[in-house]
Amino acid sequence: MNLGVSGLNAALWGLTTTGQNISNAATPGYSVERPVYAEASGQYTSSG
């Protein structure tokens, strides 16, 4: 389930960044922001 939540959070972050870029496109001096995605730790633990 964490994988799905992480994916949704990453997508939300990307959409938020895109929205900020569109909103500030005409602002002098604004530089475009780009989301940088990285793989999370691949370690899993067992509860028993």
C-alpha positions as CSV (number, residue, x, y, z in Angstrom):
1,M,0.0,0.0,0.0
2,N,2.9,2.4,0.7
3,L,4.0,2.1,-2.9
4,G,0.7,3.3,-4.2
5,V,0.6,6.2,-1.7
6,S,4.2,7.1,-2.7
7,G,3.3,7.1,-6.3
8,L,0.3,9.4,-5.7
9,N,2.4,11.8,-3.6
10,A,5.0,11.9,-6.4
11,A,2.3,12.7,-9.0
12,L,0.8,15.4,-6.8
13,W,4.2,17.0,-6.3
14,G,4.7,17.0,-10.1
15,L,1.3,18.6,-10.7
16,T,1.9,21.2,-8.0
17,T,5.2,22.1,-9.5
18,T,3.7,22.4,-12.9
19,G,0.9,24.6,-11.5
20,Q,3.5,26.9,-9.9
21,N,5.4,27.2,-13.2
22,I,2.3,28.1,-15.1
23,S,1.2,30.6,-12.5
24,N,4.6,32.3,-12.4
25,A,5.4,32.1,-16.2
26,A,5.0,35.9,-16.6
27,T,6.8,36.9,-13.4
28,P,10.1,38.6,-14.2
29,G,13.1,36.7,-12.8
30,Y,11.1,33.5,-12.1
31,S,13.0,30.4,-13.0
32,V,11.2,27.1,-13.8
33,E,11.2,24.5,-11.2
34,R,11.4,20.8,-12.1
35,P,10.6,17.9,-9.7
36,V,13.5,15.5,-9.2
37,Y,12.4,11.9,-8.5
38,A,14.6,9.4,-6.8
39,E,14.2,5.8,-5.9
40,A,13.4,5.2,-2.3
41,S,15.2,2.7,-0.2
42,G,14.4,-0.8,-1.3
43,Q,14.6,-2.4,2.1
44,Y,11.6,-4.2,3.4
45,T,11.1,-5.4,7.0
46,S,9.0,-8.3,8.2
47,S,6.8,-8.1,11.3
48,G,7.2,-11.6,12.4
